[in-house]
């Protein structure tokens, strides 16, 4: 990550209009992944109130060294009390550490109060005891000294530091007092954060069979009880900025005064210059993370380099801070879509019995214009919930912006890299690319045109649906150019049972998709072949199922009346249309153009099977009074056709004889009550005129008994596409041409 971030910082430094906000590595905003309670201390160091801290009034700063050594926002990772199994059962937990029922609040508070009184105090580890001593003797006193340099505005900081020193003379007593005041607040109704208080008092659940407790973290934001006496609230931005200005960038107690300054001087590995080197670990950075389970964006703190222990003392101290500032600037919340975005990772984890994706973070910027006002990152990743039609819009906007950059800086490049959370607290770069701006312009145009010009006419009815509070109207859908990361997600699922269910599998990497998009020499074609193989094997059940169901539409469809297919949700239909778009892109990358492959036997086999479905459906509508079988004849032969086209066509010829004979001789029903049958007969006559020339051509052709992935993709497209019109007949041309 160091090299990529170094290039980013250089690009930002070369931009005169940008001036990065200098940050203090020891004064970050507390993480938001753990709940937070505000603990108010009076002038005698007594706990007088506990309050819930919401995201709206979250502390803007804390002083931190390491993961847990934070003050005045202190992280508690051990409950205050040890309680018996009966208490956990009373709180609704079972022996598997799962909460099966939730008590009403009053009973829950009573249970917690009794548990705190009867339970034993947790035995604090020596490490935890030492932490509270350090907070009292070092960090609180450091804040008091720092406040003296902040004039009158530092009074609230000094007051909090002095009060905490008094309160923490006996840390056990302080924590017990916090628990008592919190319970009193719950009983009196002045505090509603019952979940956070329960976690602080007894933990997140009972220990397992080995005695291990579930991990927990509750943050305690210590504050003064009389904020109105001071000019600014303790956790205000103003106080945080003053601390960043006056607090030493390194705590004085960490290193001996006798240590020689020369011991910290060396060669900076990034620049080759002599400089004071970083003696400790590199600063941590706040990166965006997305929880698929909670459907929301958060922030997590990661080391700037997870491999720094193997390269200790090689980075200049000042340089390390600059890299942190550059990466946090480019991934700011306000720049989502512009310079960073979540992208598909093809990695999944189990949650609630389901497989949910763990997306990566893509960072993308133009090196000669890093603050370009365009959705640069959105060109690669569409985010976690995107509209099918937006890639073309985003790409067009980016192309307009990049044309100006290309004129001014012909050799400029788009720098992009993907950061992945490898484990808890560890992240690293898994992909780094730097195409030229001109390559990006060419790739955007080719990507869109590959769908528009290389996909046959495919239409699929999308039922009405409400998604994330937004109503999606019913209407006819068609394939649209996908975002590159959507291709990763598309191929990361194996569909089964006629497309009624899917399972997460390992898909292609984003780098492979970009190789196809950018036409990377030596990599683009192999990547396209690999992904086409995945698509055929993983999406075939869904494609046959969804489009087989569409073929089963009766006269309702001919009358422009539609009904939702109960077996397939709108999402499945959208995935099927995206598969068509990706098929067109991959075939184009392999040199197979629509004008050519629509004349090939595999595509025409798919077409004749689709026409057979319609004839079979019309026959059932009239002769069998609308009683359709579970699978129409063409759909039932699709699997066989993908394995052996010659055998499937031979079988089709025998099984279609009755339906062809009926279509030739059927009389048009009369009367309003037989409207559907009349429409079915007329449709059957039209489809017969399309079916017979194709069937005759294929019957006389030397069809293969096995086909490769390219031919299978063409056969699938033939089955999904609208059939040829009567004018073109066996030429197999798209009726829209």
Residue pairs with C-beta under 8 A, 6 or more apart in sequence:
1 304
1 305
1 306
1 419
1 427
1 428
1 429
2 270
2 304
2 305
2 315
2 323
3 270
4 363
4 415
4 417
4 429
4 432
5 304
5 323
5 326
5 327
6 270
6 323
7 367
7 415
8 326
8 327
8 330
8 363
8 365
8 370
8 415
9 322
9 323
9 325
9 326
11 365
11 367
11 368
11 370
11 415
12 18
12 20
12 326
12 329
12 330
12 370
14 368
15 369
15 370
15 371
17 371
18 370
18 371
20 322
20 325
20 326
20 329
21 325
21 329
22 244
22 321
22 325
23 244
23 321
23 324
23 325
23 328
24 243
24 244
24 247
24 249
25 249
25 283
25 284
25 320
25 321
25 324
26 63
26 64
26 65
26 247
26 249
26 250
26 251
27 61
27 62
27 63
27 64
27 240
27 243
27 244
27 247
28 61
28 62
28 64
28 284
28 286
28 301
29 58
29 59
29 60
29 61
29 62
29 286
30 36
30 58
30 59
30 61
30 62
30 70
30 73
30 219
30 221
31 219
31 286
31 299
31 300
31 301
32 55
32 58
32 298
32 299
33 217
33 298
33 299
33 300
34 75
34 217
34 218
34 219
35 53
35 193
35 195
35 196
35 199
35 218
35 219
36 53
36 58
36 59
36 73
36 196
36 218
36 219
36 220
36 221
37 50
37 51
37 52
37 53
37 182
37 193
37 196
37 197
37 200
37 218
37 219
37 220
37 221
38 49
38 50
38 51
38 52
38 53
38 220
38 221
38 223
39 47
39 49
39 50
39 178
39 220
39 221
39 222
39 223
40 47
40 48
40 49
40 50
40 51
40 223
40 224
40 225
41 47
41 48
41 160
41 163
41 164
41 167
41 222
41 223
41 224
41 225
42 48
42 163
42 225
42 226
43 159
43 163
43 225
43 226
44 163
44 166
45 163
45 164
45 165
45 166
45 167
45 169
46 167
46 177
47 167
47 174
47 177
47 178
47 181
48 181
48 225
49 181
49 185
49 190
49 225
50 178
50 181
50 182
50 185
50 191
50 197
51 185
51 191
52 191
52 192
52 193
52 196
53 59
53 219
53 221
59 73
59 221
59 235
60 235
60 236
60 237
60 239
60 240
61 235
61 239
61 240
61 243
61 244
62 70
62 71
62 72
62 73
62 221
63 70
63 71
63 72
63 139
63 142
63 143
63 243
63 247
64 70
65 251
65 254
67 75
67 425
68 75
68 77
68 131
69 131
69 134
69 135
69 139
71 135
71 139
71 140
71 143
71 164
71 222
72 140
72 143
72 160
72 164
72 221
72 222
72 223
72 234
73 219
73 220
73 221
73 222
74 135
74 219
74 220
74 222
75 217
75 218
75 219
75 220
76 175
76 200
76 217
76 218
76 219
76 220
77 215
77 216
77 217
78 122
78 124
78 125
78 128
78 216
79 122
79 199
79 200
79 201
79 202
79 203
79 213
79 216
80 116
80 121
80 122
80 175
80 176
80 178
80 179
80 200
80 201
80 202
81 115
81 116
81 119
81 120
81 121
81 122
81 179
81 201
81 202
82 119
82 120
82 121
82 122
83 115
83 118
83 119
83 202
84 118
84 119
85 206
87 111
87 114
87 115
87 119
87 202
88 205
88 206
90 103
90 111
91 99
91 103
91 108
91 111
91 112
91 198
91 202
92 99
92 100
92 101
92 102
92 103
93 99
93 100
93 205
93 206
94 100
95 206
97 205
97 206
97 208
97 214
98 205
99 205
102 108
103 111
105 186
105 194
108 194
108 198
109 183
109 186
109 187
109 194
112 183
112 186
112 197
112 198
112 201
112 202
113 183
113 187
115 201
115 202
116 179
116 180
116 183
116 201
116 202
119 202
121 172
121 176
124 171
124 172
129 171
132 168
132 171
133 171
135 164
135 168
136 164
136 165
136 168
136 169
136 171
138 251
138 253
140 160
140 161
140 162
140 164
140 165
140 168
141 161
141 165
142 161
142 247
142 251
142 252
143 157
143 158
143 160
143 161
144 157
144 158
144 161
144 162
146 154
146 157
146 243
146 246
146 247
146 248
147 154
147 155
147 157
147 158
147 161
148 154
148 158
149 246
150 157
150 242
150 243
150 246
152 231
153 231
153 232
153 238
153 239
153 242
154 239
154 242
154 246
155 230
155 231
156 224
156 227
156 230
156 231
156 232
156 233
156 234
156 239
157 234
157 239
157 243
159 224
159 230
160 222
160 223
160 224
160 234
163 224
164 222
167 174
168 174
178 200
178 220
179 200
179 201
182 191
182 197
182 200
182 201
183 197
183 201
185 191
186 192
186 194
186 197
191 197
196 218
199 216
199 218
200 218
203 213
203 214
203 216
204 213
204 214
204 215
204 216
205 213
205 214
207 213
221 235
223 234
223 235
224 230
224 234
227 233
227 234
232 238
232 239
233 239
249 321
254 280
255 279
261 276
264 276
264 277
264 279
264 313
264 317
265 274
265 275
265 276
265 277
266 274
266 275
266 277
266 313
266 314
267 273
267 274
267 275
267 314
268 274
268 275
268 277
268 314
268 315
268 316
268 319
269 311
269 314
269 315
270 315
270 316
270 319
271 316
271 319
273 316
275 316
275 317
275 318
275 319
276 316
276 317
276 318
277 313
277 314
277 315
277 316
277 317
278 313
278 315
278 316
278 317
278 320
279 313
279 317
281 303
281 308
281 309
282 303
282 304
282 305
282 308
282 315
282 320
282 323
282 324
283 304
283 320
283 321
283 324
284 301
284 302
284 303
284 304
284 324
285 301
285 302
285 303
285 304
285 324
285 327
285 328
286 299
286 300
286 301
286 328
286 331
287 299
287 300
287 301
287 302
287 327
287 331
287 361
287 419
287 427
288 297
288 298
288 299
288 331
288 333
288 336
288 340
288 342
288 361
289 297
289 298
289 299
289 300
289 361
289 421
290 296
290 297
290 298
290 342
290 359
290 384
291 297
291 298
292 351
292 356
292 357
292 358
292 359
292 384
293 351
293 352
293 356
295 384
297 333
300 421
301 425
302 421
302 425
302 426
302 427
303 425
303 426
303 427
304 320
304 323
304 324
304 327
305 311
306 422
306 426
306 427
306 428
307 428
308 315
327 363
329 335
330 339
330 340
330 363
330 365
330 370
331 339
331 340
331 361
331 363
336 377
336 383
337 375
337 377
337 378
337 383
338 372
338 373
338 374
338 375
338 376
338 377
338 378
339 363
339 364
339 365
339 370
339 376
339 377
340 361
340 362
340 363
340 364
340 377
341 361
341 362
341 364
341 377
341 378
341 380
341 381
341 382
341 383
342 359
342 360
342 361
342 362
342 381
342 383
342 384
343 359
343 360
343 361
343 362
343 380
343 381
343 418
343 484
343 485
343 488
343 510
344 357
344 359
344 360
344 381
344 485
344 486
344 488
344 489
344 492
344 507
344 510
345 357
345 358
345 359
345 360
345 420
345 488
345 510
346 488
346 489
346 491
346 492
346 506
346 507
346 508
346 509
347 357
347 358
347 420
348 355
348 356
348 357
348 358
348 492
348 504
349 355
349 356
349 358
350 356
355 503
355 504
357 489
357 492
357 504
358 421
359 384
360 418
360 419
360 420
360 421
360 430
360 510
361 418
361 419
361 420
362 377
362 380
362 381
362 416
362 417
362 418
362 485
362 510
363 377
363 416
363 417
363 418
363 419
364 376
364 377
364 379
364 380
364 414
364 415
364 416
365 372
365 376
365 414
365 415
365 416
366 372
366 376
366 402
366 405
366 412
366 413
366 414
366 415
366 437
367 412
367 413
367 414
367 415
367 434
368 405
368 408
368 409
368 412
369 405
369 409
369 412
372 401
372 405
373 401
374 397
374 398
374 400
374 401
374 402
375 394
375 397
375 398
376 398
376 414
377 416
378 394
378 398
378 483
379 394
379 395
379 398
379 440
379 444
379 483
380 416
380 483
380 484
380 485
380 510
380 514
381 483
381 484
381 485
382 390
382 391
382 394
382 482
382 483
382 485
382 486
385 467
385 468
386 483
386 486
388 477
388 480
388 482
388 574
388 577
388 578
389 480
390 483
391 448
391 480
391 481
391 482
391 483
391 486
392 448
392 480
392 481
394 483
395 444
395 447
395 448
395 481
396 444
398 440
398 444
399 441
399 444
399 445
402 437
402 440
402 441
403 441
405 412
405 437
406 412
406 437
406 438
406 441
409 437
410 438
411 436
412 436
412 437
413 434
413 435
413 436
413 437
414 433
414 434
414 435
414 436
414 437
414 440
415 434
416 431
416 432
416 433
416 434
417 429
417 431
417 432
417 433
418 429
418 430
418 431
418 432
418 510
419 427
419 428
419 429
419 430
420 427
420 428
420 429
420 430
421 427
422 428
430 509
431 509
431 510
431 511
433 511
433 514
433 518
435 443
435 518
439 518
440 518
443 517
443 518
443 519
446 519
446 588
447 481
447 517
447 585
448 481
450 481
450 584
450 585
450 588
450 589
451 479
451 480
451 481
451 581
451 584
451 585
452 481
453 594
454 584
454 585
454 587
454 588
454 593
454 594
455 479
455 580
455 581
455 583
455 584
455 594
455 717
456 594
456 598
456 717
456 718
456 720
456 721
456 722
456 734
457 721
457 722
457 734
457 735
457 736
458 478
458 479
458 577
458 580
458 717
458 720
458 721
458 722
459 476
459 477
459 478
459 722
460 476
460 477
460 478
460 546
460 547
460 550
460 573
460 576
460 577
461 474
461 475
461 476
461 477
461 550
461 553
461 557
461 562
461 573
462 472
462 474
462 475
462 476
462 477
462 570
462 573
462 574
463 474
463 562
463 564
463 565
463 569
463 570
463 573
464 471
464 472
464 473
464 474
464 564
464 570
465 471
465 472
465 569
465 570
466 472
467 570
472 570
474 562
474 564
477 573
477 574
477 577
478 577
479 577
479 578
479 580
479 581
479 584
480 577
480 578
480 581
481 581
481 585
482 490
482 578
482 581
482 582
484 510
484 513
484 514
484 517
485 510
485 513
486 578
487 508
487 513
487 531
487 582
487 585
488 507
488 508
488 509
488 510
488 513
489 507
490 507
490 535
490 539
490 575
490 578
490 579
490 582
491 507
491 508
491 531
491 534
491 535
491 538
491 582
492 504
492 505
492 506
492 507
493 502
493 503
493 504
493 505
493 507
493 538
494 502
494 503
494 505
494 537
494 538
495 501
495 502
495 538
495 539
495 540
495 541
495 542
496 502
496 503
496 541
497 541
498 541
498 542
498 544
498 545
498 548
498 567
499 541
499 542
499 543
499 544
499 545
499 546
499 568
499 572
499 576
500 545
500 567
500 568
502 542
505 538
507 534
508 527
508 530
508 531
508 534
512 523
512 527
512 530
512 531
513 527
513 531
514 520
515 523
515 524
515 527
516 524
516 527
516 528
516 531
516 585
516 586
516 589
518 524
519 589
520 527
524 589
525 589
525 590
528 586
528 589
528 590
529 590
529 709
531 582
531 586
532 583
532 586
532 587
532 590
532 709
532 710
532 713
533 709
535 579
535 582
535 583
535 586
535 713
536 642
536 709
536 712
536 713
536 716
539 575
539 576
539 579
540 642
540 712
540 716
542 572
542 575
542 576
542 579
543 576
543 579
543 716
543 719
543 720
544 635
544 638
544 639
544 716
544 719
545 567
545 568
546 565
546 568
546 572
546 573
546 576
547 576
547 610
547 719
547 720
548 613
548 631
548 632
548 634
548 635
548 638
549 565
549 567
549 568
550 565
551 610
551 613
551 614
551 617
551 632
551 634
551 635
552 613
552 617
552 628
552 632
553 562
553 617
554 617
554 621
554 626
554 628
554 676
554 680
555 621
555 675
555 676
555 677
555 679
555 680
555 683
556 562
556 563
556 676
558 679
558 680
558 683
559 679
576 720
580 717
580 720
583 713
583 716
583 717
584 594
584 717
586 713
587 593
587 597
587 710
587 713
587 714
590 710
592 710
592 714
594 734
597 603
597 714
597 717
598 718
598 732
598 733
598 734
599 731
599 732
600 711
600 714
601 645
601 698
601 701
601 703
601 704
602 645
602 707
602 711
602 712
602 714
602 715
602 718
603 714
603 715
603 717
603 718
603 732
604 694
604 697
604 698
604 718
604 730
604 732
605 641
605 645
605 648
605 649
605 698
605 703
605 715
605 718
606 638
606 641
606 714
606 715
606 716
606 717
606 718
606 719
606 720
606 721
607 694
607 718
607 719
607 721
607 723
607 724
607 732
608 634
608 649
608 652
608 691
608 694
608 695
608 698
609 634
609 635
609 637
609 638
609 641
609 648
609 652
609 718
609 719
610 634
610 718
610 719
610 720
610 721
610 723
611 634
611 687
611 690
611 691
611 694
611 723
612 632
612 633
612 634
612 637
612 652
612 656
612 659
612 691
613 632
613 633
613 634
613 635
614 683
614 684
614 687
614 723
615 656
615 659
615 660
615 663
615 684
615 687
615 688
615 691
616 632
616 633
616 634
616 656
616 659
617 628
617 632
617 680
618 663
618 680
618 681
618 683
618 684
618 687
619 658
619 659
619 662
619 663
619 684
620 626
620 627
620 628
620 629
621 628
621 676
621 677
621 680
622 662
622 666
622 669
622 677
622 680
622 681
622 684
623 662
626 676
633 652
633 655
633 656
633 659
634 652
634 719
637 648
637 651
637 652
638 648
638 719
640 647
640 648
640 651
641 648
641 649
641 715
642 707
642 712
642 715
642 716
643 706
644 705
644 706
645 703
645 704
645 705
645 707
645 715
646 703
646 704
646 705
647 705
649 695
649 698
649 699
649 703
652 695
653 695
653 699
656 695
660 688
660 691
660 692
662 684
663 684
663 685
663 687
663 688
664 688
666 681
666 684
666 685
667 681
668 678
668 681
668 682
669 677
669 678
669 681
670 678
686 726
687 723
689 726
689 729
690 723
690 724
690 725
690 726
690 729
693 729
693 730
694 724
694 729
694 730
694 732
696 730
697 730
704 711
707 715
721 734
722 734
722 735
722 736
723 735
724 730
724 731
724 732
724 733
724 734
724 735
725 733
725 735
728 735
728 737
